[in-house]
């Protein structure tokens, strides 16, 4: 019977999350050839190609996608067994901050499952904009923050990197000679900053047509035709439509969905257990369930 080494599975998950052998090596604290060796060993064990890679990109094959699902389950079980037999069952209260648009993803379910596995851990959960949650973390008012980080920052554990896209409705029409109506969050807002940066770079005028305090308000305003906005690709709900080349809008680039911890709390067993759970869930933890999309 084939036994899969958790270290190899963790390497595969990390490559899938970062989309890069180099970034995976940096996160794991190993050299890039080690990452390549781990993937090769895993492919040899399975007898299947798991990753297609060239000089520009890394992509999972269908067999790789299947192995990712198995890897999450195996690593989660491994972490639970280690915690159980170590005699240090996590306990206490965690102050968790979650970006409100991630409430539309599988993350709440993952937190619920974590609570069932670790019944001695309780939550203080704050759902807000990423900008404000970053401030709360810096002020030591949160133990863990799960959300977006500003461009250029390297803090935290990268769970998923994906494109930020313009969103509107199927009937959205834009006159680029007039100020573009934007639906935005209040400052500080990472998506708002990226929209302004892209439009300023392109020399396009814009105005704040609607300021929303939460993602549900933003979705409702865009769906009502008040204006356009920006969301991470996997967070675009069925009510909205990504705006394509025909709208002649500038590229917004990518956005990092990350897990950040307070230095004062990082070594707490409860925090370490939550980090392991979210990372073992991989990029799927920041993806909307199929039935909700």
N, C-alpha and C positions, 0 to 999 in steps of 0.2 A: 504494500500500500504506500502511495506517495504521501509524504509529510511535507507541508509547505512551511518554510522557515519564516516566522513573523518579520524578521529583518528584511527579507526580500519583498514581502508583501507591503511593508511600510515604504520601501523605496518605490515600488510601483505606484502606490497611492500618491506619494509626494511628487513624482514625475507628472502624474495626471493632474494634480492640483496646480502645479506651477507652469506646466506646459514646456518645461525646459530641463534638460539634464544638468546644466550648469547651476540653475537656481535650486534644483532639487539637492544637488551636492552641498550647496551653501547652507540650506536649511537643515540637512542631516548632519552637517559637520564632517563630511568626508570629501575625498577627491572625486572629480568627475569620472575617471576610469572605474572607480569602485561602483558608482551608480550603473555604468554600462555593464559591468560584470554581474551585478545583482539581477539586472533585467535579463541578461543572457542566460544566467543560471535558471531563472524562473521559466523562461521560454523553453529551455531544454527539459525541465521537469514536466511541463505541460505538453510538450511536443507541438506547441502552437506559437504563431507569431502574435505577440501581444501589443507591440508598439511599432508603428511605422514612423521612421524619422529620416530627415534629410538635414541639410545645412540651415534650413530656415524654419522648420516646424516639427512638432511632435504630435502624433495623433494615435488614439487608441483604435485597435481593430475591434470587430465585434467580439472576438474571444477576449480581448483586453478589457472591454466593457464588462463582460461576464465575470472575469476574474476580479475586477474592482469590487463588484457586489459581494463576492465571496470573501475578499480580503477585508472588507469592512466588518463583516460578521465575525471572522476569525480573530481580528485584532481586538474587537470589542470584547469578545469572550476571553481573550488572553488577558486583557486589562482587568476585567472583572475577577478572574481567577487569581491574578497576582494580588489584587487588593484584598480579596477574601482571605487568602492563606497568609498574607503578611501580618494579619491581625490589626491593621491600621485602617479600619473602615472609615471613609471620609464622613465627617459630621460638621455641624455648625451652620451658619447662615452666610450665603453668598449674595453680594450686591452685584447684580448683573444688569448691564445696560445693553439694550438691543435696538438697533436702527429700526424705525417703524415700518419701513418698506420690507424688512426681512420677516415681518409678521405674516406676509403673504407666502412665505416659503415653507419648507419642511422643518425649519429650525424650531418652532414651538413644539412640534411632535418629538423632536430629538430631546428637547429640554424635559418634556413629560416623561419620556422613556428613561432619561438619566435620573429623574426623581424617583421612579419606581425601582431602579437598580440600586440607588443610594438613598434609602428612605430617611436617613439621619441628616440629610442636607436639606435645608430650607432656603427659599429665595426671597430677596427683595428685588423685584424686577421693575426696571425703568425703561419705558419705550419712548424714544424721542428721536430727534434728528442726530445724525452722526456728529456734526460739528459741536453740538451742545454736550453730547455724551463724551466726546474727547476731552472737553473742558472738565467735566465731572471726574473723569479718570485722573487727570492731572492734579486735581484738587483732592485726591484720595477719597472721593465720595462714591467710587465704584471699585469693585475687585476685578471684574472682568467686563470688557466691552466687545461686542460682536457687531461689526458694521463696516463702514467705509473709512478709508484713510486718505488724507490729501495726497495729491500727486507729488512724487519726489521723496516722500517719507519712506523709511525702511523699517519703522518700528512694527513690532507685532509679528504674528505668524500668518502668512498668506494662505488663505483657504481657497480663494478663487480670484482669477484676474479675467475680466471680460470687457467687451466693448460697451461704451456708453452710447446710446442711440437717441436720436430725436424721435418723439412720439406725437401723434395727432390722431385724427380719425380718418376713415377711408375717403371722406369728402374734403379733407383739409386742402385749402388753396392759399398760397402765400404770395404777397406782392413784396418782393425784396427791395423795392424803392421806398416802401413805407416802413416805419418801425415795427419790427416783428413782435407780436403779442406773446409774452412769456408767462407761463404759470410756474411759479417758483416757491421754494421754501424761504422762510425768513433767514437772514444772515445770523450766524455763520452756516453756510450750506455748501457742501462739496459740489453737488450737481449744479447748483446755481453759479458757483464760481467757474466751473468748466464751460457752461453755456456762455457766460459773459466773455470768457477768454477766447473761445472759438469765434464768436461773432465780432469781437474787437479785432482779432487777427484778420478776419475776412473783410473788415470795413463795413459791416452791415449794421444798420441802426436797429434798436430794440427798445421795448418798454415793458415794465412789469404790469401785465394785464390783470394778474391775480396772485396774491400771496396766500399760501395755504399752510396751515400748521401741521398737517399730517398727510400721509400718502393717500388715504381715502379721499380727502378733499382735493388733492392734486389730480387724481384719476377722474373724479367727478367733473372738475372744471375743464379738463382737456376733452373728456367725452362730450361735454356740453358745447364744445366749440369756442370756449373762451380764449384759448390760446394753445401754444405748443409747449412741450417740456422735454425733459431727458430722463431716461431710466437705464439701468443696466439691462442688457439684452434679455437675460433669463427672467427678469422681473416685470416684463411688459405684460399687462393683463389682457384678457380677451376683448375688453371694451376699447382698447387702444390699438393703434397700428404704427409700426416703425415707419418713419418717413424716409423714402429712398432718394436716389440720385435726381429724380424728376423735380424734387423740391429745391435742389441746388443749395442745400445747407452745408456748412463746413463740417468736417469730421470732428468728432468730440474726443477721440482717443479712447483709452481704456481706463478702467477703474478697479481698484483693489478692494476686495471684500476680505476682511481680516479679523483676527482674534487678538485683542490686546489685554494685558493684565497689569495690575498695579504692582510695582516692585515690592511693596510691603506685603502683598498677599500671594505672590507668585508661587511660593514654596509650600503653601498650605495644601494638604492632601486633597481637600475638596476642589480646590482650583485646578490642581494637576489632573484630577479625575475628569473634570469638565473639559479641560483642554484635550485630553486623550479622546473623549467621546466625540467632540465636534470634529477634530482632525481625522478620526477614523471614519466619520461619515463622509468625509471628502467634499468635493465641490457640490455634490447633490444636496448637502444641507442648506445651500443658498440658492436652491432652485425651487420654483413653485411646483406643487404637486400637479400631475397631468390633468386631474379632473378640475383643477382650479384655473387652468390656463385656456 
